[in-house]
Amino acid sequence: MTTMDDRPFPALLNQVTIAIIMSGFVLLLGLWPIYPVGSQITNFRISAVVISLLLSFFLGIIVYILTRTGEAVLVQRGVMKGHKEVFEEILRDPEKLSEESTKVFYSILESQYDTERENVKDNLADFYNLVLSTVLQSQYGLSQTLLGIYILSRGVLLVFPALIVIYAIFPTQYPSSTLSALCLGLLIVFFFGYQRFQKYYVQLLITDFVVTGNALADQ
């Protein structure tokens, strides 16, 4: 059985890196229609792959920084809820998490940190980081997969509007109206995904923490 010490890298590193690269790749792919039709980059297949990966990662980092900063500003201004706020909301609402899961969750935190349940309930936002850290070091990472999808969805919410503007400014190989309509359709799909995956991620994070806590208790 794999233990925490057997995992050289936390699950979050892999999921976030993949999400960043994919965000950058979507932007890179979206820019392709403005390239000259006779582009010879396909003649250098290995070089093209390497260059595409590097550009995707670089562009993805920029997208990640901009969207993460923008999201933090919106959370601070109360326009939307952050992970910590959703974490508190789910644990305080019996309809969003089963009673049994909630009881086990609180019991594990009480035991691990030698504290009272009321203290946990009064400081859920602070315990979010402890829960996240515990899950990242464990072998249970389904919630981190959803976090990766969430980060990708957040990233393309910036990428697609940017591409629509670019198509309106620069000449393209294909009708700009068609490209813009495609981007708009995908933007709507990912917007709904962005809204939903945050809740699903936090719910699974709590479940992963419960499973992790039980596994550690059995060791």
Secondary structure, 3 states (H helix, E strand, C coil): CCCHHHCCCCHHHHHHHHHHHHHHHHHHHHHHHHCCCCCCHHHCHHHHHHHHHHHHHHHHHHHHHHHHHHHHHHHHCCCCCCHHHHHHHHHHCCCCCCHHHHHHHHHHHHHHHCCCHHHHHHCHHHHHHHHHHHHHCCCCCHHHHHHHHHHHHHHHHHHHHHHHHHHHHCCCCCCHHHHHHHHHHHHHHHHHHHHHHHHHHHHHHHHHHHHHHHHHHHC
